[in-house]
């Protein structure tokens, strides 16, 4: 019996040691998550941050989450990433403010043994997994909704994001394709750089030149809410406005009968999946080259789910 007890004791200790090693190997992984805008200024990035932090806590990894002081400050984002790489990380989840500017940094990271996944915005580096929305399909979905509610030949406009970012270009191109396919007339395609105030001022200029406009597709909800302010100021209450992101403010606007619709992309999942799959690569695993987090049309019927 004494020998059996000793054997059980040895086996128990061995199992405990193996579990400790397995746990510590995960806990020792340091994941850098670099997003291209501060969560404090944009509900979308706040949701990405939340997903990343909660997934990191669940998995027990050391998460370093950084963002530039304002969206579009590419150099600040590059400096942050280079600083953290110098300190040492095991993997990077990156939402690049400018995919071209980040390309050499991503190549260098991978060559040094630090795997990378792109989140929200696809980079130009070959073989790097993209985690996020099919932005072109989402914009086409928005355009189709507008087409179904707007007479053929009507004037429509598109507000685009920062045009050095693939996200902005894909949403622009998806909307253009959708509008052309159904015979709507695009009278303006202008950037408002993802910003509410700029969305308002750009829309003011557009409607001044195009008073018969029937619909606006805004490539994010911030710009869509800005467009709504401009339209309300001009007493143009029948213009359809469709945004993108399904932020709580957009959902509330839709429920109040202001914005008409938005496209939901599941930003929380982008954060969570970014951490999950970066960790998988850090552990030596492999992942799919494209991980689609999905899109959904949000109208008054389901806006309560997003407010």
C-alpha positions as semicolon CSV with decimal commas, in nm:
position;residue;x (nm);y (nm);z (nm)
1;X;0,000;0,000;0,000
2;X;0,290;0,226;0,082
3;X;0,437;0,179;-0,269
4;X;0,095;0,253;-0,424
5;X;0,065;0,575;-0,226
6;X;0,411;0,679;-0,336
7;X;0,326;0,604;-0,699
8;X;0,004;0,805;-0,674
9;X;0,201;1,089;-0,516
10;X;0,459;1,086;-0,796
11;X;0,188;1,077;-1,065
12;X;-0,002;1,362;-0,898
13;X;0,311;1,574;-0,877
14;X;0,394;1,502;-1,241
15;X;0,045;1,598;-1,359
16;X;0,059;1,917;-1,152
17;X;0,399;2,002;-1,301
18;X;0,275;1,945;-1,656
19;X;-0,032;2,162;-1,595
20;X;0,186;2,433;-1,443
21;X;0,419;2,430;-1,741
22;X;0,126;2,443;-1,985
23;X;-0,037;2,728;-1,795
24;X;0,283;2,926;-1,760
25;X;0,363;2,884;-2,131
26;X;0,038;3,065;-2,212
27;X;0,068;3,322;-1,933
28;X;0,423;3,402;-2,046
29;X;0,302;3,502;-2,394
30;X;0,304;3,876;-2,447
31;X;0,064;3,994;-2,717
32;X;0,084;4,344;-2,862
33;X;-0,249;4,476;-2,990
34;X;-0,209;4,798;-3,187
35;X;-0,525;4,976;-3,299
36;X;-0,531;5,283;-3,523
37;X;-0,750;5,508;-3,308
38;X;-0,820;5,565;-2,936
39;X;-1,122;5,391;-2,786
40;X;-1,208;5,708;-2,594
41;X;-1,287;5,888;-2,920
42;X;-1,470;5,617;-3,112
43;X;-1,721;5,355;-2,986
44;X;-1,595;5,113;-3,251
45;X;-1,241;5,109;-3,114
46;X;-1,374;5,102;-2,757
47;X;-1,554;4,779;-2,846
48;X;-1,239;4,633;-3,007
49;X;-1,045;4,719;-2,692
50;X;-1,306;4,554;-2,471
51;X;-1,301;4,234;-2,675
52;X;-0,922;4,221;-2,668
53;X;-0,896;4,283;-2,293
54;X;-1,165;4,031;-2,199
55;X;-1,021;3,759;-2,424
56;X;-0,671;3,822;-2,286
57;X;-0,802;3,793;-1,931
58;X;-0,981;3,469;-2,020
59;X;-0,671;3,319;-2,180
60;X;-0,432;3,451;-1,918
61;X;-0,200;3,628;-2,163
62;X;-0,005;3,948;-2,108
63;X;-0,180;4,202;-2,333
64;X;-0,017;4,529;-2,432
65;X;-0,282;4,746;-2,601
66;X;-0,170;5,069;-2,767
67;X;-0,334;5,336;-2,983
68;X;-0,215;5,669;-3,126
69;X;-0,357;5,990;-2,973
70;X;-0,587;6,031;-3,273
71;X;-0,693;5,816;-3,566
72;X;-0,481;5,880;-3,871
73;X;-0,163;5,957;-3,673
74;X;0,029;5,684;-3,852
75;X;0,374;5,789;-3,732
76;X;0,265;5,776;-3,368
77;X;0,125;5,425;-3,422
78;X;0,449;5,314;-3,594
79;X;0,655;5,452;-3,305
80;X;0,441;5,262;-3,053
81;X;0,476;4,933;-3,238
82;X;0,852;4,970;-3,286
83;X;0,893;5,056;-2,918
84;X;0,704;4,744;-2,806
85;X;0,892;4,523;-3,054
86;X;1,218;4,648;-2,903
87;X;1,091;4,555;-2,555
88;X;0,992;4,210;-2,678
89;X;0,654;4,059;-2,769
90;X;0,550;3,710;-2,881
91;X;0,290;3,812;-3,140
92;X;0,116;4,120;-3,278
93;X;-0,247;4,192;-3,360
94;X;-0,235;4,503;-3,578
95;X;-0,499;4,738;-3,718
96;X;-0,266;4,938;-3,945
97;X;-0,338;5,306;-3,996
98;X;-0,148;5,284;-4,325
99;X;-0,083;4,930;-4,459
100;X;0,194;5,052;-4,690
101;X;0,382;5,229;-4,413
102;X;0,354;4,926;-4,187
103;X;0,459;4,669;-4,449
104;X;0,836;4,676;-4,376
105;X;0,777;4,668;-4,000
106;X;0,550;4,364;-4,035
107;X;0,807;4,190;-4,257
108;X;1,083;4,257;-4,003
109;X;0,868;4,131;-3,714
110;X;0,789;3,806;-3,893
111;X;1,155;3,754;-3,990
112;X;1,251;3,796;-3,624
113;X;1,002;3,526;-3,522
114;X;0,713;3,748;-3,412
115;X;0,393;3,643;-3,596
116;X;0,138;3,907;-3,700
117;X;-0,235;3,914;-3,769
118;X;-0,415;4,209;-3,926
119;X;-0,736;4,323;-3,757
120;X;-1,008;4,544;-3,915
121;X;-0,778;4,672;-4,193
122;X;-0,599;4,430;-4,422
123;X;-0,230;4,490;-4,479
124;X;-0,034;4,432;-4,800
125;X;0,204;4,168;-4,660
126;X;0,148;3,830;-4,821
127;X;0,063;3,535;-4,601
128;X;-0,060;3,741;-4,304
129;X;-0,408;3,650;-4,177
130;X;-0,680;3,916;-4,190
131;X;-0,941;3,920;-3,912
132;X;-1,235;4,147;-3,977
133;X;-1,527;4,250;-4,190
134;X;-1,564;4,195;-4,562
135;X;-1,594;4,572;-4,606
136;X;-1,684;4,566;-4,973
137;X;-1,971;4,323;-4,916
138;X;-2,093;4,530;-4,621
139;X;-2,100;4,848;-4,830
140;X;-2,280;4,666;-5,112
141;X;-2,538;4,555;-4,854
142;X;-2,588;4,921;-4,755
143;X;-2,616;5,026;-5,121
144;X;-2,874;4,755;-5,193
145;X;-3,085;4,875;-4,898
146;X;-3,071;5,232;-5,035
147;X;-3,149;5,109;-5,388
148;X;-3,460;4,928;-5,266
149;X;-3,591;5,249;-5,108
150;X;-3,486;5,505;-5,372
151;X;-3,627;5,570;-5,722
152;X;-3,394;5,476;-6,007
153;X;-3,185;5,768;-6,132
154;X;-3,191;5,950;-5,797
155;X;-2,892;6,155;-5,675
156;X;-2,689;5,986;-5,401
157;X;-2,358;6,062;-5,225
158;X;-2,085;5,869;-5,049
159;X;-1,882;5,988;-4,748
160;X;-1,552;5,800;-4,734
161;X;-1,301;5,753;-4,454
162;X;-0,927;5,820;-4,455
163;X;-0,839;5,719;-4,808
164;X;-0,494;5,579;-4,729
165;X;-0,676;5,300;-4,544
166;X;-0,800;4,993;-4,729
167;X;-1,114;4,989;-4,511
168;X;-1,220;5,325;-4,652
169;X;-1,143;5,227;-5,010
170;X;-1,326;4,894;-4,992
171;X;-1,638;5,054;-4,845
172;X;-1,627;5,328;-5,106
173;X;-1,585;5,079;-5,390
174;X;-1,858;4,850;-5,256
175;X;-2,104;5,141;-5,241
176;X;-2,010;5,263;-5,589
177;X;-2,061;4,914;-5,729
178;X;-2,397;4,875;-5,557
179;X;-2,529;5,216;-5,667
180;X;-2,418;5,171;-6,028
181;X;-2,574;4,826;-6,045
182;X;-2,918;4,962;-5,954
183;X;-2,902;5,281;-6,158
184;X;-2,858;5,549;-5,893
185;X;-2,659;5,864;-5,980
186;X;-2,355;5,928;-5,760
187;X;-2,319;6,306;-5,743
188;X;-2,041;6,320;-5,481
189;X;-1,779;6,090;-5,328
190;X;-1,588;6,283;-5,062
191;X;-1,381;6,198;-4,759
192;X;-1,484;6,313;-4,413
193;X;-1,201;6,113;-4,251
194;X;-1,426;5,907;-4,018
195;X;-1,510;6,223;-3,822
196;X;-1,853;6,351;-3,711
197;X;-1,777;6,721;-3,746
198;X;-1,621;6,668;-4,088
199;X;-1,918;6,451;-4,187
200;X;-2,141;6,746;-4,109
201;X;-1,934;7,007;-4,297
202;X;-1,877;6,786;-4,603
203;X;-2,249;6,706;-4,620
204;X;-2,331;7,077;-4,598
205;X;-2,118;7,133;-4,909
206;X;-2,270;6,836;-5,092
207;X;-2,633;6,933;-5,033
208;X;-2,562;7,295;-5,124
209;X;-2,457;7,178;-5,472
210;X;-2,706;6,889;-5,490
211;X;-3,037;6,997;-5,329
212;X;-3,225;6,701;-5,483
213;X;-3,012;6,437;-5,315
214;X;-3,212;6,136;-5,195
215;X;-2,960;5,925;-5,000
216;X;-2,615;5,927;-4,840
217;X;-2,397;5,629;-4,760
218;X;-2,150;5,715;-4,484
219;X;-1,859;5,475;-4,448
220;X;-1,885;5,491;-4,071
221;X;-2,149;5,598;-3,822
222;X;-1,958;5,902;-3,698
223;X;-1,979;6,055;-4,044
224;X;-2,339;5,937;-4,080
225;X;-2,438;6,117;-3,761
226;X;-2,262;6,428;-3,888
227;X;-2,452;6,401;-4,216
228;X;-2,778;6,378;-4,023
229;X;-2,698;6,703;-3,840
230;X;-2,637;6,882;-4,170
231;X;-2,960;6,747;-4,318
232;X;-3,161;6,846;-4,010
233;X;-3,013;7,197;-4,025
234;X;-3,125;7,219;-4,390
235;X;-3,474;7,079;-4,312
236;X;-3,405;6,788;-4,550
237;X;-3,578;6,523;-4,345
238;X;-3,654;6,274;-4,622
239;X;-3,294;6,191;-4,718
240;X;-3,193;5,832;-4,643
241;X;-2,871;5,804;-4,442
242;X;-2,702;5,466;-4,395
243;X;-2,387;5,433;-4,186
244;X;-2,145;5,155;-4,103
245;X;-2,040;5,008;-3,763
246;X;-2,372;4,992;-3,571
247;X;-2,242;5,200;-3,282
248;X;-2,479;5,262;-2,988
249;X;-2,523;5,627;-3,095
250;X;-2,621;5,517;-3,446
251;X;-2,867;5,262;-3,310
252;X;-3,029;5,532;-3,093
253;X;-3,048;5,766;-3,393
254;X;-3,220;5,495;-3,600
255;X;-3,471;5,427;-3,321
256;X;-3,539;5,802;-3,301
257;X;-3,628;5,805;-3,672
258;X;-3,316;5,996;-3,783
259;X;-3,052;5,776;-3,947
260;X;-3,223;5,513;-4,159
261;X;-2,989;5,217;-4,115
262;X;-2,633;5,106;-4,052
263;X;-2,418;4,801;-4,118
264;X;-2,308;4,608;-3,812
265;X;-1,962;4,472;-3,801
266;X;-1,877;4,283;-3,489
267;X;-1,599;4,493;-3,345
268;X;-1,590;4,310;-3,010
269;X;-1,511;3,988;-3,198
270;X;-1,230;4,161;-3,385
271;X;-1,063;4,238;-3,053
272;X;-1,126;3,894;-2,907
273;X;-1,025;3,705;-3,221
274;X;-0,716;3,923;-3,263
275;X;-0,588;3,808;-2,925
276;X;-0,703;3,447;-2,969
277;X;-0,542;3,391;-3,307
278;X;-0,226;3,591;-3,236
279;X;-0,179;3,363;-2,935
280;X;-0,235;3,056;-3,151
281;X;0,046;3,169;-3,382
282;X;0,269;3,254;-3,085
283;X;0,227;2,894;-2,967
284;X;0,338;2,766;-3,306
285;X;-0,007;2,686;-3,444
286;X;-0,160;2,775;-3,780
287;X;-0,477;2,970;-3,863
288;X;-0,692;3,042;-4,170
289;X;-0,572;3,323;-4,399
290;X;-0,905;3,507;-4,368
291;X;-1,132;3,515;-4,063
292;X;-1,457;3,699;-4,145
293;X;-1,625;3,851;-3,841
294;X;-1,946;3,910;-4,039
295;X;-2,185;4,194;-4,129
296;X;-2,554;4,260;-4,065
297;X;-2,803;4,524;-4,176
298;X;-2,941;4,720;-3,880
299;X;-3,273;4,904;-3,913
300;X;-3,545;5,011;-3,674
301;X;-3,650;4,646;-3,653
302;X;-3,333;4,529;-3,478
303;X;-3,156;4,849;-3,365
304;X;-3,247;4,776;-3,002
305;X;-2,992;4,495;-3,012
306;X;-2,711;4,745;-3,075
307;X;-2,790;5,050;-2,862
